[in-house]
Every structure is written in structure tokens, then in C-alpha cells.
Amino acid sequence: MLVLLLFVAAVIFVYVELFLPGGVFGILGTIAFVGSIVLAFRQYEAMGFWIAGGEVIAATVLILIGIKRFPHSHAGRLLILGRSLDKKDGYSGTEPLDQYVGKEGVSLTHLRPAGIAEIGSTRLNVVTEGTFIDKGKPLKVVAVEGNRVVVREMKTGT
């Protein structure tokens, strides 16, 4: 009976490790699993091989079932980021920045070549085309490449 209890404890510890990673429950599960096999050999001698083999097969099957079912469980849906909220467009962590192309603003920090600028009424992380721009200089957005906003200093009379 203790052999079975240790085996069940081992499987439970491995499942808990899925929810609370860190290794502690995985180690406890391994100790319980090995303890169950050692106890099976001590109590049942020759039958220990059959019990150990059965435990390995059962543990493998239970863990594979758990891994397959986990993403569809309530906890799995909370922990695993889905592919997309809108399947057609995909998911983006930032709003599109294309709307800023051609707009003018002012550098809030020295751009060496990256820094912060105010374009319209929005503060943005920007980068120059490679030149340094001092703080307070007028700028124009010349390109947006993904989440990278490229600016150029506006010369007086341009």
C-alpha cells in the first residue's frame, strides 16, 4: 500500500511542478518515485521488476496525458499565451507607429543617435539616421520600421 501511495505522491508532485516551476516539487516527485520502486523491491523482491516497470509506464502515460490536456485546462488557459486575439491580423505588443511618418516634433533629450522626442503630443523613443541631434531641436519623422521611429533634424528654411 505504501508503494502505491508513494507512486501517487510522485505523480502529484510532477503535476504540481507544471504549475509551480522551480524544481522543488520535481525533486520531491523524483524522490517519491525512486522510493516507491525501492520499497517495491524490498517488499515484493522478484515482483519489484514488474512493479517498477508498471510504474514507469504508468508515470509516462499519466505525464503525457497531463501535458496534452494541460493547455486546455482552466489553469493552462490562464498560463499559456494564445496565438492571437484576432486570428486574421495577429497580435502586436505595440500600436502601429506608421501614423507618425511625415509628422514634426522636437527632441526632448540629446539623440546620440537614440533618445526621446515629442511628436505631436506623444512622447516616443526615436533614433536618428546616424547623426547626433541636440536637445530641443525640431525633428521630422522620416521612417517607421516596425517599432523603430527614425527622425531627421529639420534645418531652418526646410
C-alpha positions, 0 to 999 in steps of 0.5 A: 500500500505504501508503494502505491501511495508513494507512486501517487505522491510522485505523480502529484508532485510532477503535476504540481511542478507544471504549475509551480516551476522551480524544481522543488516539487520535481525533486520531491516527485523524483524522490517519491518515485525512486522510493516507491520502486525501492520499497517495491523491491524490498517488499515484493523482491522478484515482483519489484521488476514488474512493479517498477516497470508498471510504474514507469509506464504508468508515470509516462502515460499519466505525464503525457496525458497531463501535458496534452490536456494541460493547455486546455485546462482552466489553469493552462488557459490562464498560463499559456499565451494564445496565438492571437486575439484576432486570428486574421491580423495577429497580435502586436505588443505595440500600436502601429507607429506608421501614423507618425511618418511625415509628422514634426516634433522636437527632441526632448533629450540629446539623440546620440543617435537614440533618445526621446522626442515629442511628436505631436503630443506623444512622447516616443523613443526615436533614433536618428539616421546616424547623426547626433541631434541636440536637445530641443531641436525640431525633428521630422519623422522620416521612417517607421520600421516596425517599432523603430521611429527614425527622425531627421533634424529639420534645418531652418528654411526646410 
